[in-house]
């Protein structure tokens, strides 16, 4: 009995020491950071800003854009990677909270197959038109849509994205019908709106703010409850006559399920430290994103809560992808 107890204590001590050593040595090589959307979009921009900020604190990230199927391909790749802390993914509201209800056969379970590390940022959406568009305000859009249902079209980065479902929710609130034109990424949709081939675009602010500030696009409304500091002249949908309307997308880092707890804790601490840096806050703020650090548990709860919330919206909208 004494020998068995002693052996168990030695084994426990050895396991603890190995765990501590792993955390202290981590990272000992570059980390693959998957972005499940094309380069140039909001998720990609936020990911690269965070990766650049953490580069000077012992981390080397290789950002790997793996777009497709509403972000499912990139997230699934991460979920099926070795759980050693050297493959991470920048998840987002669409692929973690919406897709479980939207897709009949999702290749991963956001709760069971991934380990939340930290929330990184959140951002409202913005509705834009080309600089030459006759639509000056949200009221203009509503007026035209009521006069000619379905005649006004809008682009988004894909079926079932936050932008798509936010637009569906707004149509229900306003009693109008718009025609949805889904794209596979942000860049082509932006090009077509600027040229006037598509009338409106609904997307995250980091994706479109450069075009807004350059004067190529006109921002009509944002989907947060309060105005965005970097776009103070743009009204919210809520203040435009649709009280309480809100749709915000968030971004966060996850590892494969069962990633070492000490590695997750170290990543969480270092990510949250980077997020407190005034320079990073300024850069993300200039993109219309708000810093939003968290603990792993807090991020996990957000994912579960939003799966319920957006699942209801998906059901009400009737959206479904087989």
Legacy VTK file of the C-alpha trace (Angstrom):
# vtk DataFile Version 3.0
C-alpha trace
ASCII
DATASET POLYDATA
POINTS 322 float
0.000 0.000 0.000
2.791 2.407 0.936
4.648 1.649 -2.299
1.503 2.169 -4.361
0.740 5.461 -2.638
4.326 6.628 -3.050
4.336 5.640 -6.727
1.111 7.542 -7.266
2.574 10.654 -5.626
5.721 10.416 -7.725
3.651 9.991 -10.887
1.462 12.982 -10.008
4.532 15.114 -9.260
6.165 14.048 -12.531
3.012 14.835 -14.501
2.739 18.277 -12.887
6.426 18.992 -13.557
6.054 17.937 -17.190
2.983 20.152 -17.539
4.807 23.146 -16.076
7.808 22.483 -18.316
5.531 22.328 -21.366
3.942 25.668 -20.543
7.318 27.280 -19.846
8.776 25.997 -23.124
5.719 26.993 -25.164
5.935 28.180 -27.844
9.099 26.535 -29.110
8.144 26.770 -32.803
5.862 28.797 -35.100
2.110 28.534 -34.511
-0.298 28.011 -37.376
-3.165 30.475 -36.995
-6.035 29.606 -39.310
-8.330 32.313 -40.660
-11.439 30.612 -42.099
-12.094 33.482 -44.531
-10.208 35.073 -47.447
-7.421 37.600 -46.957
-8.516 41.221 -46.699
-11.744 40.686 -44.771
-12.501 41.792 -41.221
-11.510 38.492 -39.607
-8.209 38.464 -41.490
-7.378 42.062 -40.593
-8.006 41.552 -36.869
-6.043 38.275 -36.866
-2.981 39.810 -38.498
-2.973 42.841 -36.208
-3.030 40.560 -33.141
-0.355 38.252 -34.606
1.913 41.208 -35.349
1.522 42.575 -31.831
2.370 39.227 -30.206
5.352 38.621 -32.468
7.625 40.619 -30.195
6.692 38.598 -27.099
8.085 35.240 -28.179
5.386 34.194 -30.627
5.698 33.545 -34.344
2.382 33.056 -36.091
1.907 31.755 -39.609
-1.486 33.075 -40.695
-3.177 30.509 -42.931
-6.284 31.636 -44.841
-8.556 28.629 -45.435
-11.888 30.024 -46.690
-14.920 28.091 -47.827
-18.381 26.902 -46.805
-19.111 29.827 -44.520
-15.893 29.352 -42.579
-16.542 25.655 -41.931
-13.476 24.390 -43.795
-11.013 26.442 -41.749
-12.651 25.713 -38.405
-12.921 22.003 -39.184
-9.238 21.923 -40.149
-8.334 23.382 -36.769
-10.685 21.068 -34.885
-9.061 18.014 -36.473
-5.470 19.201 -35.917
-3.194 17.917 -33.130
-4.206 19.416 -29.770
-0.704 20.625 -28.933
-1.220 24.382 -29.062
0.519 24.783 -32.412
-2.666 25.064 -34.463
-5.193 27.749 -33.580
-8.143 29.312 -35.364
-9.728 32.746 -35.297
-13.374 31.791 -34.895
-16.219 34.167 -35.495
-19.926 34.460 -34.763
-20.917 32.946 -38.105
-18.945 29.719 -37.969
-19.294 29.105 -34.228
-22.756 30.370 -33.262
-24.767 30.439 -36.492
-23.560 27.547 -38.640
-24.625 24.834 -36.145
-28.250 25.791 -36.863
-27.759 26.714 -40.505
-26.030 23.583 -41.799
-27.761 20.222 -41.576
-24.401 18.433 -41.469
-21.709 20.485 -39.754
-18.349 18.623 -39.692
-17.479 19.920 -36.212
-19.176 20.740 -32.920
-18.101 24.218 -31.697
-18.499 23.154 -28.060
-17.134 19.601 -28.114
-14.396 19.863 -30.756
-12.737 23.150 -29.801
-11.128 24.700 -26.725
-11.939 28.419 -26.284
-8.792 30.451 -25.599
-9.878 34.095 -25.622
-12.319 36.514 -27.140
-10.357 39.106 -29.119
-12.685 41.762 -30.513
-16.229 42.593 -31.497
-17.618 44.793 -34.206
-20.993 46.024 -35.363
-21.965 45.719 -38.997
-22.384 48.603 -41.391
-24.757 49.066 -44.311
-23.120 50.867 -47.218
-23.920 51.981 -50.736
-21.645 53.305 -53.460
-20.690 56.958 -53.280
-22.886 57.598 -56.340
-25.922 55.760 -55.011
-29.253 57.625 -54.698
-29.635 56.065 -51.223
-28.581 58.671 -48.682
-30.293 57.226 -45.624
-31.867 54.024 -44.353
-35.250 55.693 -44.857
-34.459 55.962 -48.586
-33.833 52.228 -48.753
-37.056 51.423 -46.908
-39.102 53.793 -49.076
-37.822 52.279 -52.331
-38.233 48.722 -51.040
-41.828 49.310 -50.004
-42.637 50.904 -53.348
-40.936 48.106 -55.304
-40.492 44.953 -53.147
-37.356 43.004 -54.037
-35.987 45.702 -56.340
-33.209 46.687 -53.921
-30.416 44.151 -53.584
-27.639 43.786 -51.042
-24.409 41.806 -50.845
-22.996 39.849 -47.946
-20.014 37.540 -47.538
-22.260 34.470 -47.678
-25.502 32.724 -46.792
-26.078 32.434 -43.064
-23.424 34.941 -42.056
-24.123 37.503 -39.355
-24.542 40.100 -42.097
-27.105 37.992 -43.963
-29.164 37.215 -40.857
-28.906 40.800 -39.577
-30.291 41.995 -42.909
-33.066 39.402 -42.684
-33.922 40.631 -39.185
-33.987 44.238 -40.377
-36.288 43.378 -43.280
-38.695 41.797 -40.808
-38.531 44.842 -38.523
-39.047 47.281 -41.396
-41.637 45.205 -43.249
-39.669 45.204 -46.506
-38.181 42.711 -48.952
-34.589 42.989 -50.213
-32.829 40.650 -52.639
-29.786 38.921 -51.146
-26.640 38.405 -53.242
-24.186 36.192 -51.333
-20.463 36.305 -52.112
-17.702 33.893 -51.104
-15.614 36.667 -49.553
-15.435 40.380 -48.907
-13.305 41.733 -51.747
-15.460 40.983 -54.807
-18.627 42.169 -53.115
-16.972 45.463 -52.218
-15.782 45.923 -55.801
-19.271 45.326 -57.177
-20.887 47.762 -54.747
-18.360 50.491 -55.541
-18.998 50.011 -59.267
-22.767 50.107 -58.730
-23.452 46.522 -59.860
-24.848 45.828 -56.385
-26.811 48.482 -54.508
-25.960 47.772 -50.854
-23.415 45.840 -48.829
-23.834 44.605 -45.252
-20.573 43.599 -43.586
-18.329 44.120 -40.559
-16.830 47.568 -40.205
-13.187 46.361 -40.438
-13.989 44.947 -43.871
-15.375 48.184 -45.303
-14.032 51.101 -43.295
-11.148 51.739 -45.702
-13.583 52.184 -48.591
-15.826 54.395 -46.448
-12.970 56.680 -45.417
-11.654 56.875 -48.980
-15.048 58.124 -50.136
-15.764 55.159 -52.411
-18.638 54.003 -50.216
-21.340 55.839 -48.291
-22.155 54.411 -44.854
-25.907 54.480 -44.254
-26.290 52.846 -40.827
-24.495 50.715 -38.239
-26.025 47.812 -36.321
-24.778 48.599 -32.803
-26.980 50.262 -30.202
-24.566 53.196 -29.996
-22.748 55.034 -32.760
-19.245 53.901 -33.647
-16.463 56.245 -32.496
-14.637 56.030 -35.813
-17.838 56.693 -37.799
-19.571 59.248 -35.553
-21.670 60.701 -38.364
-23.312 57.367 -39.202
-26.607 56.699 -37.375
-27.547 53.363 -35.854
-30.473 51.314 -37.124
-31.929 51.620 -33.626
-32.006 55.412 -33.748
-33.340 55.342 -37.311
-36.738 54.183 -36.086
-36.083 50.541 -35.124
-35.626 50.715 -31.370
-33.535 47.983 -29.799
-32.140 46.651 -33.080
-28.639 45.252 -32.594
-26.387 42.792 -34.449
-22.733 42.514 -33.484
-20.139 40.024 -34.677
-17.264 38.844 -32.487
-13.889 37.214 -33.110
-11.931 34.873 -30.841
-9.039 32.407 -30.706
-9.672 28.680 -30.214
-7.538 25.546 -30.105
-8.525 21.939 -30.823
-10.389 20.215 -27.995
-8.242 18.846 -25.163
-5.401 21.284 -25.806
-3.081 21.336 -22.739
-4.700 23.498 -20.065
-1.404 25.180 -19.174
-0.830 26.109 -22.817
-4.381 27.502 -23.101
-3.821 29.491 -19.888
-0.528 30.910 -21.200
-2.066 31.804 -24.550
-5.008 33.443 -22.806
-2.760 35.519 -20.557
-0.510 36.629 -23.416
-3.395 37.432 -25.762
-5.136 39.513 -23.101
-1.844 41.278 -22.361
-1.489 42.154 -26.051
-5.091 43.393 -26.176
-4.308 45.927 -23.439
-1.630 47.537 -25.577
-2.762 51.063 -26.564
-1.234 50.716 -30.023
-3.224 47.569 -30.840
-6.381 49.091 -29.379
-5.858 52.123 -31.605
-5.267 50.004 -34.712
-8.327 47.843 -34.136
-10.363 50.903 -33.198
-9.398 52.496 -36.507
-10.921 49.423 -38.149
-14.177 49.859 -36.234
-13.479 46.959 -33.882
-13.653 47.019 -30.090
-11.113 45.159 -27.935
-12.851 42.351 -26.045
-10.556 40.085 -24.051
-11.923 37.298 -21.837
-11.140 34.149 -19.912
-11.543 30.808 -21.733
-14.698 30.097 -19.688
-16.234 33.465 -20.532
-15.588 32.921 -24.228
-17.068 29.424 -24.045
-20.232 30.776 -22.415
-20.560 33.440 -25.113
-20.377 30.762 -27.807
-23.058 28.640 -26.124
-25.349 31.598 -25.446
-25.056 32.924 -29.002
-25.681 29.476 -30.476
-29.088 29.658 -28.779
-29.729 33.276 -29.746
-28.719 33.017 -33.413
-30.269 29.565 -33.707
-33.642 31.164 -33.048
-33.011 33.814 -35.711
-31.946 31.164 -38.241
-35.152 29.228 -37.572
-37.325 32.340 -37.908
-35.608 33.325 -41.156
-36.079 29.881 -42.674
-32.444 29.858 -43.823
-30.946 26.400 -44.277
-27.918 24.962 -46.073
-27.662 21.231 -46.760
LINES 1 323
322 0 1 2 3 4 5 6 7 8 9 10 11 12 13 14 15 16 17 18 19 20 21 22 23 24 25 26 27 28 29 30 31 32 33 34 35 36 37 38 39 40 41 42 43 44 45 46 47 48 49 50 51 52 53 54 55 56 57 58 59 60 61 62 63 64 65 66 67 68 69 70 71 72 73 74 75 76 77 78 79 80 81 82 83 84 85 86 87 88 89 90 91 92 93 94 95 96 97 98 99 100 101 102 103 104 105 106 107 108 109 110 111 112 113 114 115 116 117 118 119 120 121 122 123 124 125 126 127 128 129 130 131 132 133 134 135 136 137 138 139 140 141 142 143 144 145 146 147 148 149 150 151 152 153 154 155 156 157 158 159 160 161 162 163 164 165 166 167 168 169 170 171 172 173 174 175 176 177 178 179 180 181 182 183 184 185 186 187 188 189 190 191 192 193 194 195 196 197 198 199 200 201 202 203 204 205 206 207 208 209 210 211 212 213 214 215 216 217 218 219 220 221 222 223 224 225 226 227 228 229 230 231 232 233 234 235 236 237 238 239 240 241 242 243 244 245 246 247 248 249 250 251 252 253 254 255 256 257 258 259 260 261 262 263 264 265 266 267 268 269 270 271 272 273 274 275 276 277 278 279 280 281 282 283 284 285 286 287 288 289 290 291 292 293 294 295 296 297 298 299 300 301 302 303 304 305 306 307 308 309 310 311 312 313 314 315 316 317 318 319 320 321
